[in-house]
């Protein structure tokens, strides 16, 4: 929470300048990391999806293999039944029994042929699944290599900037506690409106340091007096004089 102390306008402006400079240092570290954190996260998500797909294809292959084994067993059973019925046909006593046994033999032969067709179709599907599995495995290997490279780059940057980032993050937390709540709200809103994160800017060469819109001499004089919070009429950023900006250092 912000301190209950009633800060002067100059103190408020000084706190905002300090906070802006700290946040800008953190922004520089974020820029140094670039898109790597997002790229690493996207690659991890993609690998999760690819691994799920690989598992699914492997399960489908196992299912087809089991189906083929079932049909092979069915062919064996049909062949055994054909032999059994052929043996029984040798001992039939009338034509009616003979016809009944012949129908059973024909049925089992048809079952065998149908099972053979199912096996052929399943083998074709199995070949397709095997190609799909090989493709997804190659994709996984490629993505894993890319992820390892990206993670290596990111880890190196994190290692180089970790202490510095923590230092400025701690400074930012302290600075925010000593900044007026209403000003802090405005600061965050303005900062989030611009990609460069600049909410507090100095007047440089008679212009706003954010949008470079010209600032009239009278407004510049009021900004230098530090008696009220001045806003750029063009971009809405908080304006401070160059001396205050230059005298506020962040180490």
Secondary structure, DSSP 8 states (H G I E B T S, - for coil): ---SS---HHHHHHHHHHHHHHHHHHHHHHHHHTTHHHHHHHHHHHHHHHHHHHHHHHHHHHHHHHHHHHHHHHHHHHHHHHHHHHHHHTT--SHHHHHHHHHHHHHHHHHHHHHHHHHHHHHHHHHHHHHHHHHHHHHHHHHHHHHHHHHHHHHHHHHHHHHHHHHHHHHHHHHHHTS-HHHHHHHHHHHHHSTT---EEEEETTEETTT--B--HHHHHHHHHTSS-EE-TTT--EEE-HHHHHH----
